[in-house]
Amino acid sequence: MLTGHGSVLLEQASRILGNHSHFAPEIARVNFKKWKVLQKLGRAAEAELCSREALKIHRSIHANDKRSLEEMTDDDFDKDIMFWSR
């Protein structure tokens, strides 16, 4: 489990989204962000799991994108998310 307020929110998002395929972009984004946090915390094994999941989902959406996760930015994951407002 991650620590800190932002990390708690990432864990909560993971639980809420689950493995529902219609949330694939959101799940990829959460895993990308968790990967970045876990790397900074020095938790390489957990970070690796998140990176694999983020890449797998991202490539299922963008099959022609062969970049590594290190080459991607938040924008690469944000652009696939539908943000709703009132």
Secondary structure, DSSP 4 states (H G I P E B T S, - for coil): ---SHHHHHHHHHHHHHTT-GGGHHHHHHHHHHHHHHHHHTT-HHHHHHHHHHHHHHHHHH-TT----GGG--HHHHHTT------
